[in-house]
Amino acid sequence: MGEEERRFTTVSIPTPLFRKVEERIKGTGFTSVSSYVTYVLREVVSEEEEEAEPFTKEDEERVKERLRALGYLD
């Protein structure tokens, strides 16, 4: 893990939201609201990155060619 990845910053959230998250993580493997929020944010960012890189027309054509070769498409 690089030096930059080990640094932390503070993000403020409304107290009612903090309390809801505290209740939500009870009985889970999350040890703090911060660890849960970090997990959720990583998931959201990861999904956005995946959506940002859709198949190109070239990728689509290669998949279609492969499916034709395997007999799945005419």
C-alpha positions in Angstrom: 0.0 0.0 0.0 1.5 3.4 -1.0 2.0 6.3 1.3 -0.9 8.2 -0.3 -3.3 5.2 0.2 -2.5 5.2 4.0 -3.4 8.8 4.5 -6.9 9.8 5.8 -9.0 12.8 5.8 -12.2 13.8 7.6 -15.6 14.0 6.0 -18.5 15.4 8.0 -22.0 13.8 7.7 -25.2 14.9 9.5 -25.5 13.3 13.0 -28.9 11.6 12.2 -27.2 9.9 9.2 -24.3 8.8 11.4 -26.7 7.3 13.9 -28.6 5.4 11.2 -25.3 4.0 9.9 -24.3 3.0 13.4 -27.5 1.0 13.7 -27.1 -0.5 10.3 -23.6 -1.9 11.0 -24.4 -3.5 14.3 -23.8 -7.2 14.1 -21.7 -6.9 10.9 -18.0 -7.1 10.3 -17.7 -3.3 10.2 -15.9 -1.9 13.2 -16.8 1.7 12.7 -19.0 4.1 10.7 -15.9 5.2 8.9 -15.0 1.7 7.7 -18.5 1.2 6.4 -18.7 4.5 4.6 -15.3 3.9 3.1 -16.5 0.5 1.8 -19.7 2.0 0.3 -17.8 4.8 -1.4 -15.3 2.4 -2.9 -18.2 0.3 -4.3 -19.9 3.4 -5.8 -16.6 4.7 -7.3 -15.8 1.2 -8.7 -19.3 0.9 -10.3 -18.9 4.3 -11.9 -15.5 3.4 -13.3 -16.9 0.2 -14.8 -19.7 2.1 -16.4 -17.3 4.6 -17.9 -15.7 1.9 -20.0 -18.4 0.3 -22.1 -17.7 -2.0 -24.9 -16.5 -0.4 -28.1 -18.0 -1.3 -31.4 -14.7 -3.2 -32.1 -15.1 -5.2 -28.9 -18.7 -6.0 -29.8 -17.7 -7.2 -33.2 -15.0 -9.5 -31.7 -17.5 -11.0 -29.4 -20.0 -11.6 -32.2 -17.3 -13.2 -34.4 -16.4 -15.5 -31.5 -20.0 -16.5 -30.9 -20.5 -17.1 -34.6 -17.4 -19.3 -34.6 -18.8 -21.3 -31.7 -22.1 -21.7 -33.5 -24.2 -19.5 -31.2 -25.0 -16.9 -33.9 -25.9 -17.3 -37.5 
